[in-house]
């Protein structure tokens, strides 16, 4: 799309493209809409569709059920273009059961960018340029996480999105600090993950940055065995697939 549109083009949705930029691998447009923020959101909700991953849209069109199925119960702040799919496995009854068992649920924010769908196209994954995403961790949340861990509790990240913002905020000892801003960290083999004891995540596509997070967490060999097992057992992959609980090898 970005290749076909020029700066200052007038579009039929009552807006004007001010500038075309690139966030490393991902082209994006700076658009000036002729609406105030509240009216703009109404237009988005009326005419917009959820940005499903390419591996879904290649085989079928958007369905009305995706409005519910591709949204998490934890969603509160408008801004992400994709769902943090690990949390799709959680329902209100399950959340309440966890709370009754004494599990503390704390919230962080990372606005998932469309760049999360981009495969690694470089011959060496170290040459891949990561996209930028905006995130926030409040002081209250960081204090609670650190207190739970210092008291012997286990920190389990629900999804690579949560893990990414925690790793963006940490100090060298894995202490979670308050955070507000952009991150483009690239978690890959050699990166020491020390903010969490475990990760809940779905199965990821080959040559994806999300798969490299597993390599950093448990190693390439164990990751390969895990995926071979999943294939043999015909587990479901990707966004609407099955979830795994992965324990940090350094935990």
Protein Blocks (a to p, Z undefined) as FASTA:
>chain_A
ZZmpcehiacfkopadfbdcdehjaccdddddfbdfklmmmmmmmmmccdddfklmmmoc
cdfklmmmmpcfkbmbghiabdcfklmmpcfklmmmmmmnopacddddddddfklmpccf
bfblklpccddddddddfklmmmmmmmmmnopacddedjklmmmmmmmpcfkopacdded
ddfbdcdehiacfkbfbdcdddddehiaklmmmmmmnojklmmmmmmmmmmnopaehjll
ccdddddfkZZ
